[in-house]
Amino acid sequence: MRFILFVGASNTLAESEIETQIKGAILIQPNIYLFESEDSQSAKSLAAKLGCSIKLAQELQGVASTSQSIADLVKSKNFSVTVLGGFKESSRMNQEIKELLQKGRFILPKDQFGLTPVLLSKHKIDEFFVDEEADEVWQTIWSHDFEHWIKKDRRMPYANAKAGILPPKIARSMISLVPLEPAGKLLVDPFCGSGRVLIEAAELGYTIGGADILAEQVKETKANLDFLGFEARLEVLDATHLSDKFSRVDAIVTEPFLGKPNLRPDQIRYLVPGLQKLYLGCLKNWVEVLKPGGYIVIVFPTFDDGKHIYKTSSVIDGKLELSYNLLKRDILYSRPNADVRREIVVLQKK
Ligand SMILES: C[S@@+](CC[C@H](N)C(=O)[O-])C[C@H]1O[C@@H](n2cnc3c(N)ncnc32)[C@H](O)[C@@H]1O
């Protein structure tokens, strides 16, 4: 069976997440991927695991892309048709179907993405996507649980935007870069902050462990995990000494300390060597923490002082190649208006 997946962000993180988690997926339009799956249940579970996924539609095999065949499929009072690759045609097609049905109500899509998950959850709507040229019809079968994502983003006991908290969907996408089945696997975040990475890992079914140099942060992580009913082994620890408390770890996924916020340009060149020393110290120590074949997904900040670009990921060049294979780099992600750009790197212990 064939499915199309609508993803929330057209950045290289979403691309890498899809590449790792959905074998053979093809980008057919900006933010829309085509893939095959045995049945709709497996396709839905796959979509629900990802950070970037917004909506999933299934191909209706043998259904012609005409207004009449779609009208025959409408069961709810409301329907909506989006014409893929010819968006402007959507209005005409919705009108035609309404005339054929002589009842019901259509909701016009605003763009190629069709209706929002909020709208779909509030009203019973049969939503279709049509490709007239390829004579294909797709029906929406799943959309992301936006209420749950909002709760994790804004309604946790500790959800302080000032602290530079990682958005939950980004944390989820980072974890998806680890090509492992989570059950029975231990995932650790050595810079756990308020626990965003750990929450997403727990939801996916990983056993989780975390550390932070500040007891206060560990307390926040614990409160956030308790709130959602998850347990973790948590330690107050310098990440460069992770091996004092953790071993036989399957994956480390982390957004480390990225430097103090709101730096002046003249402070950047003094900050960068300190950060690089910290990251190098961590990567050396984590060789002892990980199982052979274990993974690291880590954010490296890139700074620009107007004269020079400082890419802290350069610490992995050369020095660590005896210990790690470099699987992916240059996966870019930044928060809107952020002055620090983030590069995500995936390493595998040899
Ligand atoms: C960028 S924040 C992590 C945010 C986290 N991903 C979240 O969303 O809540 C970095 C964290 O690293 C901690 N930290 C700084 N230096 C550290 C070190 N040497 N070892 C362990 N943790 C450290 C800070 O206390 C802070 O909580």
PDBQT file of the ligand as one rigid body, heavy atoms in Angstrom, charges set to zero:
ROOT
HETATM    1  C1  LIG A 401      21.278  23.472  26.308  1.00  0.00    +0.000 C 
HETATM    2  S1  LIG A 401      20.865  22.902  27.909  1.00  0.00    +0.000 S 
HETATM    3  C2  LIG A 401      20.042  21.404  27.573  1.00  0.00    +0.000 C 
HETATM    4  C3  LIG A 401      18.602  21.657  27.381  1.00  0.00    +0.000 C 
HETATM    5  C4  LIG A 401      17.800  20.400  27.270  1.00  0.00    +0.000 C 
HETATM    6  N1  LIG A 401      18.018  19.771  25.987  1.00  0.00    +0.000 N 
HETATM    7  C5  LIG A 401      16.346  20.762  27.457  1.00  0.00    +0.000 C 
HETATM    8  O1  LIG A 401      15.635  20.871  26.454  1.00  0.00    +0.000 OA
HETATM    9  O2  LIG A 401      15.911  20.970  28.579  1.00  0.00    +0.000 OA
HETATM   10  C6  LIG A 401      22.387  22.446  28.544  1.00  0.00    +0.000 C 
HETATM   11  C7  LIG A 401      22.389  21.874  29.944  1.00  0.00    +0.000 C 
HETATM   12  O3  LIG A 401      23.725  21.462  30.190  1.00  0.00    +0.000 OA
HETATM   13  C8  LIG A 401      24.032  21.658  31.565  1.00  0.00    +0.000 C 
HETATM   14  N2  LIG A 401      25.519  21.662  31.645  1.00  0.00    +0.000 N 
HETATM   15  C9  LIG A 401      26.389  22.671  31.410  1.00  0.00    +0.000 A 
HETATM   16  N3  LIG A 401      27.652  22.230  31.540  1.00  0.00    +0.000 NA
HETATM   17  C10 LIG A 401      27.593  20.902  31.807  1.00  0.00    +0.000 A 
HETATM   18  C11 LIG A 401      28.550  19.866  32.015  1.00  0.00    +0.000 A 
HETATM   19  N4  LIG A 401      29.873  20.117  31.960  1.00  0.00    +0.000 N 
HETATM   20  N5  LIG A 401      28.095  18.624  32.272  1.00  0.00    +0.000 NA
HETATM   21  C12 LIG A 401      26.780  18.350  32.353  1.00  0.00    +0.000 A 
HETATM   22  N6  LIG A 401      25.827  19.287  32.175  1.00  0.00    +0.000 NA
HETATM   23  C13 LIG A 401      26.220  20.543  31.900  1.00  0.00    +0.000 A 
HETATM   24  C14 LIG A 401      23.321  22.920  31.931  1.00  0.00    +0.000 C 
HETATM   25  O4  LIG A 401      23.055  22.947  33.311  1.00  0.00    +0.000 OA
HETATM   26  C15 LIG A 401      22.037  22.830  31.066  1.00  0.00    +0.000 C 
HETATM   27  O5  LIG A 401      20.985  22.276  31.823  1.00  0.00    +0.000 OA
ENDROOT
TORSDOF 0
